[in-house]
Amino acid sequence: MYMATRREFPALRRRRHYLEQEVYTYDKYLRSATDQDPASQNKAAIDAERNSEELDELDYVLRFMERLTNGYHLSRPQWLLLIVSVLLAIVLAVGAIII
């Protein structure tokens, strides 16, 4: 019930933070892996890639939901274009009345 009204998604943010830490850990492991066997290095690389993909998906979902919470489904450039268009229409209308 709390999630449906506020749309903060704390569980997704926790999962995102966890995945960031895992990707960092795998990156550190793979950079320092000089005496590990190739199979464990390969498994770590695959796990790191999967975590990175999941992290990208979570980022997309959180950005999408954040965009939905502004009341309208327009991005900032679209809002700017809308405002400029309205102002231009007003200026043209006032110019047409005066001339």
N, C-alpha and C positions, 0 to 999 in steps of 0.2 A: 504494500500500500504506500509506503514512504517513497519507494522508487518511482512509482507511477506519477506522483505529483511533482517531485522535485527534479528528477532526471539527472542526478549527480553520479550515479553508478560507481559507488566506492569499491565494489568488488572488482570491476574492470580496471579501475585505477591501481588497485593493489596488485592485480595480475600483471599489469603493464610494468609496474615497478619491479616486480619479481623477475619478469622476463629481461628487463634491462640489466639487472644484476647477473642473471645467468649468462647473457650474451657477453658481458664484461668478463665474467669468470672463464668462459670458454675461450675468449680472445686471449686472455692472459695465459691460459694453459697452452694454447696452440703456439703462442709466440715463444714460450719457454720450454716447449717439449722437444728436448734434444735427445734424451735417452729413453723415451717411451716407445713402445712398439707401434708399428704402423696401423695395426687394427684399432687400437684405442684412439690414435690420432684421427683416423678416418671416422670413427663413431662420434668423437667430439666435434668434428667439422660438420657432420650431418646434423647432429643435435643443435649446434649453433645456428645453422642455416634454417632449421625448422622454427627455432625460437625467434629468430629474426623475422621470418615470414609472419608468425603469429603476432609479433609486436607491431608490424606494419598494419595488419588487419585491425588490431585493437585501436591503433592510432586513427585509422580511417573511420571506424565506428564512432569513436569519441568525438572526432571533429564533426562528423555528420550530425550527431545528436546535439552537439553544441550549436551548430548552425540552425537546427530546427527550433531551438529554444528561444531564438530572438523574436519569435512571433510571426515572422515572415520568412519565406525560404529564399531570400536573396542574399548574395554575398556582398561584401563591401564595395567591390567595383561596380556591381549591378546597382546598388543603392546610389552610388555617386553618379552613375549614368542617368538614373531616374531623376535625381535632384537637378542635374544640369539640364536635362530635357524639359522639366517643368519650368525652370527659370527662363530658359530660352523661349518657351511657348508664351510665358507671361510678357517677356520683353517684346516679342513680335506682336502680341495682341495689343499692348499699349502703344506700340509704334503705329500699328494699323489704325487705331482710334485717333491718334493725334494727326496723322497725315490725312 
